[in-house]
Amino acid sequence: MNKIIKYIISDIIRNKIVLAYTFFLLAISLSVLNLEDNSAKGILSLLNIVLIIVPLVSVIFATIYMYNSAEFIELLVSQPLKRTRMLLSVFGGLTLSLLLAFLVGAGIPVLIYSPSIVGAALIAVGMGLTLVFVSLALLASVLTRDKAKGIGIAILLWFYFSLIYDGIVLFLLFQFSDYPLEKASIVFSSLNPIDLGRIVILLKMDVSAMMGYTGAVFKDFFGGMWGSLYSCCILLAWILVPLYLSIRRFNRKDL
């Protein structure tokens, strides 16, 4: 298992796309954090990039890598290895490589320019989103043999969580504005890992007052220890559930 992970990591870290992703994050992070006099403003600007770029690169790169490594995976399946351990090894190699790229590109500049709770929260959210969308990419890649269809599913997942979901929630909140939906909005935020990460960081920056009564509800729920624990558990569920479904599908799949 460790040999497979090491092989995948050594293969990915030499990939030009991953190197470009690392240098892009590094350039953007240094530019944003240097341009802003206030580190909190720099973190807020970097937050929007992390919430869009990190999930997009993670889900697309992981999906393409799975399809391009189909022959390698078939070779591993022919060996006396359990499919579960093999897929977990591929997942571990992908996540460790992308996490390393994220930490070098965004984590180090944030720790240098904003060594605070907010900076640590941004790094944690970025790492969590990387794990979530690699897990979703594995699920998309094992659902279909068609590479174009699998990549299309991965892009639609990112598009849904990044743009469409917010529109649906706003529509529901507008249509049912006469009803108290502040607590229901907590449930809505839990159904989208990107929204959950955004809320956690904004509350760490103490800008919930700008969000009105809903922000007060979020602050009361997510601001304490139990709220932080709840956020971690929900993000962990977003990682483990797609991964479990991927393993279950992969074990039954005829290669």
Secondary structure in CASP SS format (residue, H / E / C, confidence):
PFRMAT SS
TARGET T0000
AUTHOR 0000-0000-0000
METHOD secondary structure of the structure
MODEL  1
M C 1.00
N H 1.00
K H 1.00
I H 1.00
I H 1.00
K H 1.00
Y H 1.00
I H 1.00
I H 1.00
S H 1.00
D H 1.00
I H 1.00
I C 1.00
R C 1.00
N C 1.00
K H 1.00
I H 1.00
V H 1.00
L H 1.00
A H 1.00
Y H 1.00
T H 1.00
F H 1.00
F H 1.00
L H 1.00
L H 1.00
A H 1.00
I H 1.00
S H 1.00
L H 1.00
S H 1.00
V H 1.00
L H 1.00
N H 1.00
L H 1.00
E C 1.00
D C 1.00
N C 1.00
S H 1.00
A H 1.00
K H 1.00
G H 1.00
I H 1.00
L H 1.00
S H 1.00
L H 1.00
L H 1.00
N H 1.00
I H 1.00
V H 1.00
L H 1.00
I H 1.00
I H 1.00
V H 1.00
P H 1.00
L H 1.00
V H 1.00
S H 1.00
V H 1.00
I H 1.00
F H 1.00
A H 1.00
T H 1.00
I H 1.00
Y H 1.00
M H 1.00
Y H 1.00
N H 1.00
S C 1.00
A H 1.00
E H 1.00
F H 1.00
I H 1.00
E H 1.00
L H 1.00
L H 1.00
V H 1.00
S C 1.00
Q C 1.00
P C 1.00
L C 1.00
K C 1.00
R H 1.00
T H 1.00
R H 1.00
M H 1.00
L H 1.00
L H 1.00
S H 1.00
V H 1.00
F H 1.00
G H 1.00
G H 1.00
L H 1.00
T H 1.00
L H 1.00
S H 1.00
L H 1.00
L H 1.00
L H 1.00
A H 1.00
F H 1.00
L H 1.00
V H 1.00
G H 1.00
A H 1.00
G H 1.00
I H 1.00
P H 1.00
V H 1.00
L H 1.00
I H 1.00
Y H 1.00
S C 1.00
P C 1.00
S C 1.00
I H 1.00
V H 1.00
G H 1.00
A H 1.00
A H 1.00
L H 1.00
I H 1.00
A H 1.00
V H 1.00
G H 1.00
M H 1.00
G H 1.00
L H 1.00
T H 1.00
L H 1.00
V H 1.00
F H 1.00
V H 1.00
S H 1.00
L H 1.00
A H 1.00
L H 1.00
L H 1.00
A H 1.00
S H 1.00
V H 1.00
L H 1.00
T C 1.00
R C 1.00
D C 1.00
K H 1.00
A H 1.00
K H 1.00
G H 1.00
I H 1.00
G H 1.00
I H 1.00
A H 1.00
I H 1.00
L H 1.00
L H 1.00
W H 1.00
F H 1.00
Y H 1.00
F H 1.00
S H 1.00
L H 1.00
I H 1.00
Y H 1.00
D H 1.00
G H 1.00
I H 1.00
V H 1.00
L H 1.00
F H 1.00
L H 1.00
L H 1.00
F H 1.00
Q H 1.00
F C 1.00
S C 1.00
D C 1.00
Y C 1.00
P C 1.00
L C 1.00
E H 1.00
K H 1.00
A H 1.00
S H 1.00
I H 1.00
V H 1.00
F H 1.00
S H 1.00
S H 1.00
L C 1.00
N C 1.00
P H 1.00
I H 1.00
D H 1.00
L H 1.00
G H 1.00
R H 1.00
I H 1.00
V H 1.00
I H 1.00
L H 1.00
L H 1.00
K H 1.00
M C 1.00
D C 1.00
V C 1.00
S H 1.00
A H 1.00
M H 1.00
M H 1.00
G H 1.00
Y H 1.00
T H 1.00
G H 1.00
A H 1.00
V H 1.00
F H 1.00
K H 1.00
D H 1.00
F H 1.00
F H 1.00
G C 1.00
G C 1.00
M H 1.00
W H 1.00
G H 1.00
S H 1.00
L H 1.00
Y H 1.00
S H 1.00
C H 1.00
C H 1.00
I H 1.00
L H 1.00
L H 1.00
A H 1.00
W H 1.00
I H 1.00
L H 1.00
V H 1.00
P H 1.00
L H 1.00
Y H 1.00
L H 1.00
S H 1.00
I H 1.00
R H 1.00
R H 1.00
F H 1.00
N H 1.00
R H 1.00
K C 1.00
D C 1.00
L C 1.00
END
